[in-house]
Amino acid sequence: MKSNKYIFILMIICGILVSVCAVSGQDSNLIPITFSLDWTPNTNHTGVYAAKALGYYEEAGLDVQIVQPSENGALLMCAAGQAQFAVDAQDTMAAALDLDEPLAVTAVAAILQHNTSGIISRAGDGITSAKGMEGKIYSTWDIPVELEMIRYCMELEGADFNTVKLIPNNITDEPAALRAHQTDAIWIFYGWSGINAEINDFDFDYWDFRSISEDLDYYTPVIIANNEFLQSSPETAKAFLAATVKGYEYAIAHPEEAAEMLIAGDNTGSLEDARDLVYASQKWLSNQYKADAESWGVFDSTRWDNFYKWLYSNSLTAHDLTGLGFTNEYLP
């Protein structure tokens, strides 16, 4: 009886294992891919969430896990091989490339075709262009590239950057901070913070960097990849990007449905109570993903190089990074 009991238990265990394998068997042959965000989920990332929700990655033979960045950031996570792909930006990539031994990452797709960042301020304060920042309070992250870009834009308009009062940027709600006169000017990415100001009926002025200088129309954000992974698994990289292209094309054509996929896929829960912002942001960004490019994701080599030439000419990099850090090779 005792042995029969053990045989019976063993049969149950085997049955459970068979059931588990039957449920998960469809994923057993999928290649695992880790994709690290640069921040909490937002509409820059919608195409990836859409590709996952619509089964494009699975159709490509991939099991894509979307994760939050580590404490050291998405770029270092990707360079270390903890993620095959991650989100970063051309300006922050420069520091990783400007080393005697550059970090092993390459930008493989442009999420947005143009730099959609700029300076927001209270309407009527006169900060309708860079010149208007003279004598005003600016909330800064105190990053050399950031400050030099503002200095450069002001000087192009005959203004004196040294008159700007710099205070630390610890702002999470730009309209509230400006209404309370905590600051006069804040650097924002229009597709999220600018849209947020609009839907909150905040009357604001705004100027963007690329309208002042083409050299500052750099790529932000981008998808980067681990170099060793690209070299060892080029077909897998191409499969991931082909599916991702389909995800962003879907978001371009169906912004409302894609926004819902982003909200549903957000495991942080941060977007559930911000549906109006997500939908409005998605509608705006869906026209920016591809913009004037022939297809989503491609880099214009001249535009990429212009920004890195600008960094080098302004002593923001020790090395001339022209031609480095990006490729269109893995896009379909």
ChimeraX attribute file (.defattr): number of C-alpha atoms within 10 A of each C-alpha:
attribute: neighborCount
match mode: 1-to-1
recipient: residues
	/A:1	6
	/A:2	7
	/A:3	8
	/A:4	9
	/A:5	10
	/A:6	11
	/A:7	12
	/A:8	12
	/A:9	12
	/A:10	12
	/A:11	12
	/A:12	12
	/A:13	12
	/A:14	12
	/A:15	12
	/A:16	12
	/A:17	12
	/A:18	13
	/A:19	12
	/A:20	11
	/A:21	13
	/A:22	10
	/A:23	11
	/A:24	11
	/A:25	12
	/A:26	10
	/A:27	14
	/A:28	11
	/A:29	11
	/A:30	16
	/A:31	14
	/A:32	14
	/A:33	19
	/A:34	17
	/A:35	24
	/A:36	26
	/A:37	24
	/A:38	23
	/A:39	15
	/A:40	15
	/A:41	22
	/A:42	20
	/A:43	26
	/A:44	23
	/A:45	20
	/A:46	29
	/A:47	28
	/A:48	28
	/A:49	27
	/A:50	27
	/A:51	27
	/A:52	24
	/A:53	17
	/A:54	17
	/A:55	16
	/A:56	21
	/A:57	26
	/A:58	19
	/A:59	14
	/A:60	17
	/A:61	17
	/A:62	21
	/A:63	20
	/A:64	19
	/A:65	12
	/A:66	21
	/A:67	18
	/A:68	17
	/A:69	21
	/A:70	16
	/A:71	8
	/A:72	8
	/A:73	17
	/A:74	25
	/A:75	31
	/A:76	20
	/A:77	19
	/A:78	29
	/A:79	24
	/A:80	16
	/A:81	18
	/A:82	17
	/A:83	25
	/A:84	23
	/A:85	32
	/A:86	29
	/A:87	26
	/A:88	26
	/A:89	19
	/A:90	21
	/A:91	18
	/A:92	13
	/A:93	18
	/A:94	21
	/A:95	14
	/A:96	18
	/A:97	20
	/A:98	17
	/A:99	12
	/A:100	9
	/A:101	8
	/A:102	13
	/A:103	20
	/A:104	19
	/A:105	27
	/A:106	23
	/A:107	26
	/A:108	26
	/A:109	27
	/A:110	26
	/A:111	27
	/A:112	25
	/A:113	25
	/A:114	21
	/A:115	20
	/A:116	22
	/A:117	21
	/A:118	21
	/A:119	24
	/A:120	27
	/A:121	25
	/A:122	20
	/A:123	14
	/A:124	10
	/A:125	14
	/A:126	15
	/A:127	22
	/A:128	19
	/A:129	20
	/A:130	27
	/A:131	20
	/A:132	15
	/A:133	25
	/A:134	18
	/A:135	14
	/A:136	17
	/A:137	18
	/A:138	22
	/A:139	18
	/A:140	18
	/A:141	14
	/A:142	12
	/A:143	8
	/A:144	9
	/A:145	17
	/A:146	13
	/A:147	14
	/A:148	16
	/A:149	17
	/A:150	19
	/A:151	18
	/A:152	20
	/A:153	22
	/A:154	20
	/A:155	14
	/A:156	14
	/A:157	13
	/A:158	11
	/A:159	17
	/A:160	17
	/A:161	21
	/A:162	10
	/A:163	12
	/A:164	14
	/A:165	16
	/A:166	17
	/A:167	14
	/A:168	11
	/A:169	14
	/A:170	10
	/A:171	15
	/A:172	9
	/A:173	11
	/A:174	22
	/A:175	24
	/A:176	14
	/A:177	16
	/A:178	20
	/A:179	14
	/A:180	10
	/A:181	12
	/A:182	15
	/A:183	22
	/A:184	22
	/A:185	27
	/A:186	21
	/A:187	22
	/A:188	17
	/A:189	17
	/A:190	21
	/A:191	23
	/A:192	22
	/A:193	20
	/A:194	23
	/A:195	21
	/A:196	21
	/A:197	19
	/A:198	15
	/A:199	13
	/A:200	12
	/A:201	10
	/A:202	17
	/A:203	13
	/A:204	18
	/A:205	17
	/A:206	21
	/A:207	17
	/A:208	23
	/A:209	22
	/A:210	17
	/A:211	14
	/A:212	17
	/A:213	13
	/A:214	13
	/A:215	19
	/A:216	24
	/A:217	21
	/A:218	24
	/A:219	24
	/A:220	22
	/A:221	24
	/A:222	25
	/A:223	26
	/A:224	30
	/A:225	27
	/A:226	26
	/A:227	20
	/A:228	15
	/A:229	19
	/A:230	19
	/A:231	10
	/A:232	10
	/A:233	11
	/A:234	14
	/A:235	12
	/A:236	18
	/A:237	22
	/A:238	18
	/A:239	20
	/A:240	25
	/A:241	23
	/A:242	18
	/A:243	26
	/A:244	25
	/A:245	23
	/A:246	19
	/A:247	25
	/A:248	27
	/A:249	20
	/A:250	19
	/A:251	28
	/A:252	24
	/A:253	13
	/A:254	14
	/A:255	26
	/A:256	17
	/A:257	14
	/A:258	29
	/A:259	27
	/A:260	20
	/A:261	21
	/A:262	26
	/A:263	24
	/A:264	14
	/A:265	18
	/A:266	17
	/A:267	14
	/A:268	11
	/A:269	13
	/A:270	13
	/A:271	21
	/A:272	14
	/A:273	10
	/A:274	12
	/A:275	14
	/A:276	14
	/A:277	22
	/A:278	25
	/A:279	19
	/A:280	20
	/A:281	24
	/A:282	29
	/A:283	22
	/A:284	18
	/A:285	24
	/A:286	26
	/A:287	15
	/A:288	20
	/A:289	23
	/A:290	21
	/A:291	15
	/A:292	11
	/A:293	15
	/A:294	8
	/A:295	15
	/A:296	24
	/A:297	24
	/A:298	22
	/A:299	22
	/A:300	16
	/A:301	14
	/A:302	11
	/A:303	17
	/A:304	22
	/A:305	20
	/A:306	18
	/A:307	22
	/A:308	25
	/A:309	20
	/A:310	17
	/A:311	24
	/A:312	16
	/A:313	12
	/A:314	13
	/A:315	13
	/A:316	18
	/A:317	19
	/A:318	13
	/A:319	16
	/A:320	18
	/A:321	18
	/A:322	17
	/A:323	14
	/A:324	16
	/A:325	21
	/A:326	23
	/A:327	17
	/A:328	15
	/A:329	12
	/A:330	18
	/A:331	20
	/A:332	14
